[in-house]
Amino acid sequence: MRQTFIALVTGILFGAGLALSDMVNPARVLAFLDIFGAWDPALALVMVGAIIPSAIAYQFTRKMNGPVFETKFFVPENRIIDRQLIIGGAIFGAGWGLAGYCPGPAMAGMVFGDWQPFAFVAAMFAGMWLHRLSNDGFARRKAAI
């Protein structure tokens, strides 16, 4: 129960930060990507504003014996750049550039009641479902060989 509450509070803080910085507005993101037109550096400033406290917090965690509300830290250990990572990153970037949304801002933007974030999140879940179906099919074919 405590983990769920902490996840909820963290998600609310993250979503509030996205809303406060106007990163739930796809026009803001698309203006950042328009480097030869009306370029808006706001997204870069938000990224820098997020990296600095994150880097400081990461330094603190390296000195801790363990997290406060969990039994261990969950730090990704896979450092392999493979085909799946590159293709996934390309699809993510293309979707972000076309729609102006990525998962966090789209979900935070659903609070405002516009239809576009709902359409994006529905398409995102459909893509996740199709990915799982294709991976399961590939795994079955590989096991059969």
Summary of the structure (lengths in Angstrom):
residues: 145
radius of gyration: 18.5
end to end distance: 44.4
largest distance: 54.0
contacts: 315
relative contact order: 0.11
helix: 73%
strand: 0%
